[in-house]
Amino acid sequence: MTEASTNASSETVAGAPSGEAVSIRAVEPEGPLVDVMNGSARWEIPVLDHGFVALVDVMPRLIPEGKTADSAIVQAARVSYGEGTKKVNEDRGLVRYLLRHRHTTPFEMVEFKFHVAMPIFIARQWIRHRTANVNEYSARYSIVPDRFYRPSVDNIRKQSSTNRQGGEESIEVKTAEDFISLLEDSEKLYSRYLELTEKGVAREMARAALPVSLYTEWYWKCDLHNLFHFLSLRMDSHAQQEIRAYADAMYELIKPIVPVSAEAFEQYRLNGVFLTSLEVESLRSGKPLASDNKREQTEWEQKRARLGL
């Protein structure tokens, strides 16, 4: 008989559809449990000028003393592997094996719930990740707070000539100042938005006049497998700087909770190099990449430089 079974108790409650009493068996933990957030209601990191990322809850919230939330991944994997896992002596080795070989289902047993405030144009990028549960502040029901994202002149970037999605280089100061002036003009719409809602224009209509530099908020809940996918894309150097700042903050919040998984993520995903079959063949044979696609050739040269070849 296990220690857990000796610490079991039962309680009779009325819960069945028929009205009959149901006996619920409560099992005490085998040892002390600790809160992965150390009793805090939230952990929060400010982002941009008015934004933030806050971690408000985790599953599992309570873990055995001396362990991390990585233990939930190990627990799920060992149920899947059955008797074979008796040969696994180290939880860290199992977590690393799972991530290295893309056995990702056990990572779905850990979930994080965030409260985030960000500009609407960042939210529109973010929502494309359809693997989370999201509930956003509704401008249909409520007046939107007067908070706008306004970057500094130094953070105004020039459109990249090679990347249609964004830019990295700084732009001429006068042009940057003109853009800041444009943002200021769009912010002036807010006073008219308030005025017209006070005169009776429905909020669901009035919101159409608000610029995407305005801040919105949402609660965003995601399991660790899908969160790692989000972070691998949004912490990448090719991601837009503003959303990268949010991804970096999220990662800092989860690292203390799943340190073993985070270490493996950095080594195998975030800082790893994926090679295509064409690149492997080029590496093996010493011949140029067997592709006429200029983008593929550029990417291969970038990988070669990263590998020191």
C-alpha positions, 0 to 999 in steps of 0.5 A: 500500500502506498503512502498516498493511499494511507492518507486518503479520506472520503466525503459524501456529497449530493452531486449525481443527476439522480440526486443520489449521494456521490462519494469523493475520495480525497488523497493527501500528497505524499510530501509537502507541496509548494507554490511555484509562484511563491504565494504571489498573486502575479509576476509582472514585467513592464513592456514598451511605454504603457504595456506589461506582461503579467503571469497570473496563474500556472498549472500545476500551481502546487508541486512537490517540495524540491521540484519544479513544474517540469515534474508535471511533464515527467509525470505525464511522460511516464504514464505514456511510457509505462514500465519502460520508464523505470530505466529513466533515472533522471527527470532532467534527462527525460525532459531533454530527450522529449524536447530533443525528439519532438515528443511534445504532448507531455509539455501540454500538461503545463499551462500558463495564464498571462494578463497582457497590455499591448498596442492593438497592432501587436495584438493583431500579430499575436492573435494569429497564434491560434493555440491559446485561450484568449479573452480581450478587453471589449471596446464594444462594451467599454470606453477604451482607456487613453493609452497610446504607443509612441516610440522614441525617434531613435526607435523609428525604423526604415523599411528593409529592402530584403524583408517585406515584414519589417525593418532594422535600420534607423531612419533619417531623423526628420522623417522619424519626427514626421512619423511621431507627428503623425502618431500625435495627430491620430491620438487627437481622435480620442477626444472626439471619440469620447465626445461622440460616445457621450452624445450617444454614438454606440461604443461598438461603432465609435471604436472604428475611429480609434488608431491601432497604436491604442493599447488593448488588454487580454488574458492569454492562456497557453500550454508549454508546448504551444508557448515554446512555438510562439516564443521560438517565432517571436523571440527570433531576430526576424520578429518585430522588435515590439512583439519581441519585447513581449516574448522576451518578458514572457520567457523571463516569467516562465524560466524560474517555473520550468527551468529544465524545459527552458534550458532544453528549449534554448539549446534545441530550439531557440539557439539551434540550427535546422538543416534541410536535406539540401543543406545536409547534402551540400555540407556532406559533399562540399558542393554548392546548394542544389537550389536556384532559389536566392532566398534559400541560398542566402539562408544557407550562407547565413547558417554556414556563417553561424556554424563557422564554415 
